[in-house]
Amino acid sequence: MLGASNTKMKLALTLLAVAATASAADKPLLHTFKKQQLTKEFWSEGATVGDFNKDGEKDIAGGPFWYEGPAFEKRHEFYPATQSFKIKKDDGTEETIRGFEGALSKKNAYSKNFLMFSYDFNRDGWDDILVNGFPGEDTSWYENPKGGAGHWKKHVAVEVTDNESPGFQDITGDGKPEIFCNSGGYFIYAEADWNDASKLWKVHRITPKGPWQRFTHGIGFGDVNGDGKQDLLESAGWWEQPASLAEDKPWTHHPHPFSTGGSQMFAYDFDGDGDNDVLTALAGHGYGLAWYEHVKEGGKITFKNHTFMNKEPRENRYGVKFSQLHSVDLVDMDLDGIKDIITGKRFWAHGPDGDAEPNAPAVLYWFKTVRGGGSGQVDFVPHLIDNDSGVGTQVLATRVGKDPYPDVVVGNKKGVFVMHHNAKSASREEWQKAQPKPFKEAAE
């Protein structure tokens, strides 16, 4: 974060902005997003992308429905969509609305679907759908009927999935993804029997039993120490994957206070110095976004905190601030070879009266990562995607159309959205006009 006494840091960030302008001006592109709302109904806090009808076009799944691409206008129900509620209209009559209570109601409710992922679990060539349910409930995958009608067959993978940001990626290095979460007071990953993924997945406990419960916040995997293995990231530190996973023993714990409980966490070399840093939201229901610079002290790994967005506008170089960063993705949005940050405000995490600024605009941003050519010299340039959608407990940046740039897909209490990403050539003047300007108070 910036302060009046930190002259060197301010100078470094100023130089970074100049470098970014010069670089972009060589071949300036303006990145814009067109919002498409697939439904206003609230069914899930996440969404996923896959080719579910095998027509070569990407489809979107949100809640119990999947939407046919590329138009995303025709939807199909793949598990029972039975939830509904009633609202009283101004004329005194009642209207029944499908889904859970959220933006279409003045009350708050929670869906049974927190995150979604796509994968061909039974290796039949058709994309299936994985659903992380409400914290404390199951994670299951739904088997694609290969064009057949009716609901998809459900297969329970993990009976109890805790944590509000569970994930799905290759942890073991075998080229196949695992489910990771908390469960029963442990951090775990669950591994499928890929000869029959319909069976319960094998649970591997990688920590001793601790205070973690179903509403724990903050989890991720990444190679922290550069040994080529995925380490566990959580709010209170990182757990080093051992040389062998043949025995289910607790991984080595390296304490570090990353957050009070954020959302998805990532290990990535933000400053380009050859080692992986850590990215986290500081509080999923509060404020703060930070990267932790990987440094060595006495030959041991530790981290230097760089909080670049927090509660006050002056705490961000561009005056940007918003609350409830309950999901984060890390993807190269402008295809410059460096990953960028996608996040936003979760709308009504705890309703219209809960948490910090629950009724502020539900913004969605991408932050361009700009390296300054030295250790710790990084700027994150904010670009507003939308101000009336936000994020859920998941935000997904991936291609859904023919353009090469990642689009953004969101499911939350306002519905399901896709932000179609377009980049077009611009003059130097047009490009400069569109860039966020440094916040004046931050430079004083």
C-alpha positions in Angstrom: 0.0 0.0 0.0 1.2 3.5 -0.7 2.2 6.0 2.0 3.7 9.5 1.9 6.9 8.3 3.5 7.4 5.6 0.9 9.1 7.8 -1.8 11.0 5.0 -3.4 7.9 2.8 -3.9 6.0 5.7 -5.4 8.8 6.4 -7.8 9.0 2.8 -8.8 5.3 2.7 -9.5 5.5 5.9 -11.5 8.2 4.3 -13.7 6.1 1.2 -14.1 3.2 3.3 -15.4 5.5 5.0 -17.9 6.8 1.7 -19.0 3.3 0.2 -19.4 2.2 3.2 -21.5 5.2 2.9 -23.8 4.8 -0.8 -24.2 1.1 -0.6 -25.0 1.6 2.3 -27.3 3.8 0.2 -29.6 0.7 -1.8 -30.5 -2.2 -0.3 -28.5 -5.3 -2.4 -28.1 -8.5 -1.5 -26.3 -10.1 -4.3 -24.3 -13.9 -4.1 -24.0 -16.5 -6.5 -22.7 -20.1 -7.0 -23.8 -22.4 -8.4 -21.0 -24.8 -11.1 -21.7 -27.1 -12.2 -18.9 -28.2 -15.8 -19.5 -30.8 -15.8 -16.6 -31.8 -13.5 -13.8 -32.7 -16.5 -11.6 -30.3 -17.4 -8.8 -29.3 -21.1 -8.9 -25.6 -21.1 -8.1 -22.6 -19.1 -7.0 -20.4 -20.4 -9.8 -20.5 -21.5 -13.4 -18.4 -23.6 -15.9 -17.7 -24.0 -19.6 -17.6 -27.1 -21.7 -18.8 -28.6 -25.0 -21.8 -30.5 -23.6 -23.5 -31.3 -26.8 -20.3 -32.0 -28.7 -21.0 -29.6 -31.6 -17.7 -27.9 -31.4 -19.1 -24.8 -29.6 -18.5 -23.9 -26.0 -21.5 -24.1 -23.7 -22.0 -22.6 -20.3 -23.4 -24.4 -17.2 -24.8 -22.5 -14.2 -26.8 -24.1 -11.5 -29.0 -27.0 -12.8 -28.9 -25.7 -16.4 -26.6 -25.7 -19.3 -26.9 -23.1 -22.1 -26.1 -24.0 -25.7 -23.3 -21.9 -27.3 -22.6 -19.8 -29.1 -25.9 -17.9 -28.5 -26.5 -19.2 -25.0 -30.2 -18.7 -25.4 -31.5 -22.3 -25.2 -31.1 -24.0 -21.9 -31.3 -27.6 -20.7 -32.0 -28.9 -17.2 -29.4 -31.5 -16.2 -30.4 -32.0 -12.5 -33.7 -31.2 -10.9 -34.5 -27.5 -10.7 -37.2 -27.6 -8.0 -36.5 -24.5 -5.9 -38.8 -21.5 -6.1 -40.1 -18.7 -4.0 -43.0 -16.2 -4.0 -42.9 -12.4 -4.0 -45.8 -10.0 -3.5 -46.2 -7.5 -6.4 -47.3 -3.9 -6.1 -50.9 -4.8 -7.0 -51.0 -7.3 -4.1 -50.8 -10.4 -6.2 -48.2 -13.0 -5.8 -45.6 -14.2 -8.3 -43.7 -17.4 -8.2 -40.1 -17.2 -9.2 -37.8 -20.1 -9.9 -34.5 -20.5 -8.1 -33.3 -19.3 -4.7 -34.0 -15.9 -3.2 -31.5 -13.3 -4.2 -31.5 -10.2 -6.4 -35.1 -10.9 -7.5 -36.2 -10.9 -3.9 -35.5 -8.6 -1.1 -34.5 -11.5 1.1 -31.3 -13.6 1.1 -30.9 -17.3 0.6 -28.1 -19.7 -0.3 -27.9 -22.1 -3.3 -26.9 -25.7 -3.1 -24.3 -25.1 -5.8 -21.2 -23.1 -4.9 -18.7 -24.0 -7.7 -18.8 -25.9 -11.0 -16.1 -27.5 -13.1 -16.1 -29.5 -16.4 -14.2 -32.7 -17.2 -14.7 -36.0 -19.0 -14.8 -38.2 -15.9 -15.7 -41.5 -17.5 -13.5 -40.9 -20.6 -16.3 -41.4 -23.1 -15.4 -38.2 -25.0 -18.3 -36.1 -23.6 -17.8 -33.3 -21.0 -19.4 -34.0 -17.6 -20.1 -31.4 -14.9 -18.7 -31.3 -11.3 -20.7 -29.5 -8.7 -19.4 -28.4 -5.2 -22.5 -28.2 -3.1 -23.2 -26.0 -0.1 -20.3 -26.2 2.4 -20.5 -29.4 4.5 -22.4 -31.2 1.8 -21.2 -33.4 -1.1 -19.2 -32.8 -4.3 -20.6 -34.8 -7.2 -20.3 -35.1 -10.9 -23.1 -35.4 -13.4 -22.6 -37.9 -16.3 -23.3 -36.5 -19.7 -25.9 -38.7 -21.4 -24.2 -38.1 -24.8 -27.1 -36.2 -26.3 -29.8 -38.2 -24.5 -32.8 -36.5 -22.8 -33.5 -36.1 -19.1 -31.5 -35.5 -16.1 -27.9 -36.5 -16.0 -26.8 -39.4 -13.6 -25.3 -38.1 -10.4 -22.1 -39.7 -8.9 -21.0 -38.6 -5.4 -17.2 -38.1 -5.4 -16.7 -36.6 -1.9 -19.3 -36.9 0.8 -18.3 -33.9 2.8 -16.8 -30.9 1.2 -15.9 -28.0 3.5 -14.4 -24.6 2.6 -16.1 -21.9 0.6 -13.5 -22.0 -2.2 -12.8 -25.7 -3.0 -10.9 -26.4 -6.2 -10.2 -28.8 -9.0 -6.7 -29.2 -10.5 -3.8 -31.6 -10.8 -2.1 -31.8 -7.5 -0.2 -35.1 -7.7 1.4 -34.4 -11.1 -0.2 -37.4 -12.9 -1.9 -35.2 -15.4 -5.4 -35.7 -14.0 -7.2 -33.3 -11.7 -8.1 -33.8 -8.0 -10.7 -32.2 -5.8 -9.3 -30.2 -2.9 -11.0 -28.7 0.1 -11.4 -29.1 3.8 -13.2 -32.1 5.1 -13.8 -33.2 8.7 -11.3 -30.7 10.1 -8.5 -31.5 7.7 -7.2 -30.1 4.4 -7.6 -32.9 1.9 -7.4 -33.8 -1.7 -9.5 -36.5 -3.3 -8.4 -38.7 -6.1 -10.5 -40.6 -8.5 -10.1 -44.2 -9.6 -9.9 -43.3 -13.3 -10.9 -46.9 -14.2 -14.3 -46.1 -12.5 -14.7 -42.4 -11.4 -18.3 -43.2 -10.4 -17.0 -44.7 -7.1 -16.3 -42.5 -4.1 -12.9 -40.8 -4.5 -10.0 -41.6 -2.2 -9.5 -38.9 0.4 -5.9 -38.0 1.3 -5.4 -35.9 4.4 -2.5 -33.6 4.0 -2.6 -31.8 7.4 -3.2 -32.8 11.0 -6.7 -32.1 12.2 -7.2 -28.4 12.9 -9.9 -25.8 13.6 -11.0 -25.8 9.9 -14.8 -26.2 9.4 -17.3 -26.0 6.6 -17.2 -22.2 6.2 -13.4 -21.9 6.2 -12.1 -19.3 3.7 -9.0 -19.4 1.6 -7.3 -22.2 -0.3 -5.2 -22.9 -3.3 -2.4 -24.9 -4.7 0.9 -23.8 -6.4 4.6 -24.5 -6.4 5.9 -22.2 -3.7 9.5 -23.6 -3.4 10.2 -24.3 -7.0 10.6 -28.1 -6.7 7.9 -28.8 -9.4 5.3 -30.0 -6.9 2.1 -28.3 -6.0 2.0 -27.0 -2.4 -1.1 -26.2 -0.4 -1.8 -22.5 0.2 -4.2 -21.4 3.0 -4.7 -18.3 5.1 -2.2 -19.2 7.8 0.7 -20.4 5.6 1.7 -23.0 3.1 2.1 -26.8 3.3 5.0 -28.3 1.4 4.3 -31.4 -0.7 6.7 -34.2 0.2 9.0 -35.9 -2.3 6.7 -38.9 -2.3 2.9 -39.3 -1.9 3.1 -43.0 -1.4 2.2 -42.6 2.3 -0.6 -40.3 3.5 1.5 -38.3 6.0 1.0 -34.6 6.9 2.8 -32.2 4.7 5.4 -29.8 6.1 3.8 -26.7 7.4 5.4 -23.2 6.9 3.4 -20.7 8.8 2.8 -17.2 7.4 -0.2 -14.9 8.0 -1.5 -14.4 4.4 -5.1 -13.4 5.3 -7.9 -13.5 7.8 -9.7 -15.8 5.3 -10.0 -14.9 1.6 -11.0 -17.0 -1.4 -9.0 -18.7 -4.1 -5.2 -18.4 -3.6 -2.4 -18.7 -6.3 1.3 -19.1 -6.5 2.8 -17.2 -9.4 5.9 -15.2 -10.3 4.4 -11.7 -10.4 7.6 -9.7 -10.4 9.4 -12.0 -12.9 12.4 -12.7 -10.7 12.2 -16.5 -11.1 10.4 -17.5 -7.9 6.7 -17.8 -7.2 4.9 -15.2 -5.1 1.4 -15.7 -3.4 -1.8 -13.9 -4.4 -4.8 -13.7 -2.0 -7.8 -11.7 -1.1 -7.4 -10.6 2.5 -11.0 -11.1 3.6 -13.7 -12.7 1.6 -16.4 -10.7 3.4 -14.3 -7.5 3.9 -11.6 -5.7 2.0 -8.1 -6.2 0.6 -6.2 -7.7 -2.2 -2.5 -8.5 -1.9 0.5 -10.2 -3.4 3.2 -11.6 -1.2 6.6 -11.3 -2.6 8.8 -14.4 -2.3 12.0 -13.5 -0.4 14.7 -15.4 1.3 15.9 -14.7 4.9 18.7 -16.9 6.2 18.1 -19.3 3.3 14.5 -19.8 4.2 11.4 -18.7 2.2 9.4 -15.9 3.6 7.1 -13.2 2.1 6.8 -9.5 1.9 3.3 -8.1 1.9 2.2 -5.8 -0.9 -1.4 -4.8 -0.3 -2.5 -2.9 -3.4 -6.2 -2.5 -2.8 -8.0 -2.1 0.5 -10.7 -0.3 2.3 -9.9 3.3 1.3 -9.4 4.7 -2.3 -6.0 6.1 -1.3 -4.8 2.6 -0.6 -4.9 1.8 -4.3 -2.7 3.6 -6.8 -5.8 4.3 -9.0 -8.3 4.9 -6.3 -10.2 1.6 -6.8 -11.8 -0.1 -3.8 -14.5 -2.6 -3.3 -15.5 -5.2 -0.7 -16.2 -8.9 -0.6 -13.6 -10.4 -3.0 -15.1 -13.9 -2.6 -13.6 -15.3 -5.7 -10.4 -14.7 -7.8 -9.1 -16.1 -11.0 -5.6 -15.7 -12.5 -5.4 -15.8 -16.3 -3.5 -14.0 -19.0 -6.3 -11.7 -20.2 -4.4 -9.6 -22.8 -2.2 -12.5 -24.1 1.1 -10.7 -23.3 2.5 -13.8 -21.6 1.9 -12.6 -18.0 -1.1 -13.6 -15.9 -3.6 -11.0 -14.7 -6.1 -11.0 -11.9 -9.9 -11.3 -12.3 -12.0 -10.5 -9.3 -14.9 -8.4 -8.1 -17.6 -7.9 -5.4 -19.7 -10.8 -4.4 -23.3 -9.6 -4.4 -25.1 -10.1 -1.1 -22.8 -12.7 0.4 -24.8 -12.4 3.6 -27.8 -10.4 2.3 -28.7 -6.7 2.0 -27.7 -5.9 5.6 -24.6 -8.2 5.9 -20.9 -7.6 5.7 -19.1 -4.6 4.3 -21.0 -2.4 1.8 -23.5 -5.1 0.8 -25.4 -2.8 -1.6 -22.5 -1.1 -3.3 -22.2 -1.7 -7.0 -21.5 -5.4 -7.8 -18.3 -4.6 -9.8 -16.2 -7.0 -11.8 -12.6 -6.1 -12.6 -9.5 -7.4 -14.3 -6.1 -6.1 -13.0 -3.4 -6.1 -15.6 0.0 -7.3 -14.2 2.8 -4.9 -15.2 6.3 -5.8 -14.2 8.8 -3.1 -13.5 12.0 -5.1 -14.2 13.0 -5.8 -10.6 12.2 -7.7 -7.5 9.0 -6.4 -5.9 8.3 -3.9 -8.7 4.8 -4.7 -9.9 1.8 -2.6 -10.8 -1.7 -4.0 -11.1 -3.7 -1.7 -13.4 -7.4 -2.0 -12.8 -9.9 -2.3 -15.7 -13.6 -2.3 -15.0 -15.5 -5.1 -16.8 -18.9 -4.4 -15.4 -20.6 -2.7 -12.5 -23.8 -4.7 -12.1 -22.9 -8.4 -11.9 -19.9 -9.0 -9.6 -18.7 -12.4 -8.7 -20.0 -15.4 -6.7 -17.8 -17.9 -4.8 -16.3 -18.5 -8.2 -15.3 -16.4 -11.2 -14.0 -18.1 -14.4 -11.9 -16.5 -17.1 -11.8 -18.7 -20.2 -12.7 -18.5 -23.9 -16.3 -19.2 -24.9 -16.2 -17.8 -28.4 -14.0 -17.5 -31.4 -11.9 -14.5 -30.3 -8.6 -15.5 -28.7 -9.0 -13.4 -25.6 -10.5 -14.9 -22.4 -14.1 -14.1 -21.6 -15.5 -14.0 -18.1 -18.2 -16.3 -16.8 -20.1 -15.6 -13.5 -22.9 -17.3 -11.6 -24.3 -15.5 -8.5 -27.4 -14.1 -6.8 -28.0 -11.8 -9.8 -28.0 -14.7 -12.3 -25.6 -16.2 -14.8 -23.5 -13.9 -17.0 -20.9 -14.1 -19.7 -18.7 -11.1 -20.4 -17.7 -11.3 -24.1 -14.1 -10.0 -24.4 -13.0 -8.1 -27.5 -9.7 -6.3 -28.2 -9.4 -3.8 -31.1 -6.7 -1.6 -32.4 -6.7 2.0 -31.3 -4.7 5.1 -31.8 -2.2 6.1 -29.1 -4.6 8.9 -28.0 -7.6 6.6 -27.8 -5.6 4.1 -25.8 -4.2 6.7 -23.4 -7.6 8.2 -22.8 -9.0 4.8 -21.8 -6.3 4.1 -19.2 -7.0 4.5 -15.5 -5.4 7.5 -14.0 -3.4 7.5 -10.8 -5.3 8.6 -7.7 -4.1 12.1 -6.8 -4.3 11.6 -3.0 -2.1 8.5 -3.3 0.8 10.6 -4.7 0.7 13.3 -2.1 
